[in-house]
Amino acid sequence: MTRHEIPEMALVALVGVSGSGKSTFAARHFGRYEVVSSDVCRGLVSNDENDQAATKDAFDVLGFIVGKRLAAGLLTVVDATNVQREARRQVVELAKAHDVMPVAIVLDVPESIAVQRNRGREDRDFGARVIHRQHEQLRRYTGGLAREGFRHVIVLRGEEIDDAEIVRVKMRVDRSELTGPFDVIGDVHGCATELIE
């Protein structure tokens, strides 16, 4: 296993073409409620996870849910292809708006494998042409993820995807375990009481 560290409070964007194994990866490394899926959001607004006409509304819902989770201080993962710069921009803007670290985890699988996986899924009726376009977008733009605002970028290829271990670490600037003279629980000097009154 290869250890990859991410901040324990972050907004994680999974990046990869359809069929790259993003949902499987998310289920292996993150909790059930930590993952917000664009497919599920598409289903919520249209009763069909593959209804591309519902994509805009689906991402509005996704953004709303992600925002609420981040406001509650919860690590959140966006499970979408995120191969387009505009989609990633939404993730970075949400992270900035909630003062959390934007993290990108790229699952880079060979185009042929993604095409084969999609052929085996009855719910996917788009062909190799769509996968090819997504793969081109992935190759063209993901080299600049740091310039787009992602503070942590993890690129996994081939066997690295199965060998990855995602470990959450506390940020060095996180001093939440420290308390001071105004800690109500341990209010030795009575200062907190005076301030509250």
N, C-alpha and C positions, 0 to 999 in steps of 0.2 A: 504494500500500500504506500502511495505517495501522499504525504501530508500537504494540504493546501489550507492556509489560514485566511479566514475572513473575519471582519469585525462582528462581535456578537449582536450589535445593533446596526443593521444595514438593510438596504434595498438591493436585492440581487436580481439581475436580469440574466436569464438563461438565453443564450444566443446560439441558434443552429437551424438548419433547414428542417422542413417537415420530414420526419423519419430518422432524425439524428439521435433520438432517445432522450429528449429533454424531460418528458413526463416520467419516464422510468428513473432517470437520474434524480429528479426532484423527489420522487417518492422514497428513494433510497437514502437521501441525505437530509431531507427536511420533513418537518411535521405536516400532517394532513391539512391543517388550517393555515399553515405558513405559506402555502403555495396558492397563488391566484392565477388561474388558467384562462387564457383568452378564449379557448374553445368552450369552456364551461360558461363564460360570460356571454359568448355568442349564442349558446343554447338557452341561456336565461332570457335573452331578449327576442329570440326568434323560434324557439323549440327545435332548433337544428344547429348543432355545433359546426357544421360545414357551410352554413349559409353566409357566403362572403358579402352579400348585400347588407348584412347586419353588423359588419365589422366596426363601423364608426360608433354605433350605439354600444357595441360590446366593449370597446376600449374606453368609452365614457364610464361604463359601469366598473370596469377594471380599475380605472384611475380613482374612482370614488372609494372603492373597497380598499385599495392600497393606501390611500390617504388616511382613511379611518384607522387602519392598522398601525400605520406609522405614528399617527397622533397618539395612539395608545402605547407607544414604545415597544412595538412588536416587530421583530425581524420578519421581512416579507420577501417572497420570491415571485417574480413575474415569469410564468411559463407561457412564452409566446415565441415565435420565430425570432423576432427582434433583429432580423437581418437588414432592415431598412433603417437608415439614420434617423428618420422622423420618429419611428417607434422608440428608438433608444433615447431620443431627446426627451420624450415624455417621462421616461424612467429617471433620467438625470434631474429633470426639473422637479419631479415629485420628491426625490431624495433631498435636493437643496431646500425645498420648501419646508421640509420637516427636520432639517439639520442632521441627516444621517448620511452615511457613506454609500455612494453608488458603487456596486460591484458587478462586474460582468464575468460570467462563466461561459466560455465558448466551447461548444461540442462540435468539433470539426471532423466529420466522418466523410469517407469517399462518397462522391455523388452516386455511384453505382449501388452502394449499400442502402442509401436513403431511398432510391427508386425501388429497389427490391422490397424493402420494408413496407413502403406505401402500397405496393401491389398486393401485399398480403393483408391489407386492412380494407374490409368491406365498406367502411364508412368514408373512405377517401376515393373520390372519383376523378381527381385531377391526375394528369399524366406526368411523364418524365420532363416535359417542357417546363412545368412550374418549378420542379426541383432544380432544374438546370439554372433557371433565372435566380432562384434563391441562393444557389451555390455561388453564382457569379457575384451577387450582392455581398455575400459573406466574405468572399476573397477580396473584393474591392475595398470594403470599408472597415473591416475589423482590425486592420493594422493601426488605425487611428483612434482606438477606443479611449485611450488615456487623454488624447486631445479633445475628445468629446465630453470629458468630465468624469469618466469612471476612475475612481481612485485606486481600485484593485482590479486587475484583469488576470484571469486564469484561462489559459487556452489548453484544452485537452484534445488529443488526437488518438484515434485507434484504441489500443489497449490501455492507454492512460485514462480513458473514461472509466473503465471498470476498476482500475487500480487506485482511483482517487479516493482520498479521505478528506472530507471537508470538516475543518475544525474551527470552531468559533472562539475568538480570543477577545479579551477585554482591551479596549483602546487605552493607550498610555495616558491619554488626557482624562479618562474616566476615573474620577476620584469619589464616586458615589458611596464607597464604603467608609469614607472619612466623615467624622462628625466634629462639630466645633462647639463653642460656648453657647450657641443658640439652638442646640439640639433639645427639643422638648422632652424627649424620653430621659435623657441624661442631664437635665437642666440643673447643674450643680450650683450655679450662682444666682438662679432665679431670674436671669435676664430675659429668657424667652417669655416667661409669664408676664413680665412688665411690658414687653412689646405687644403681646396679644391683647392685654387690657388696654 
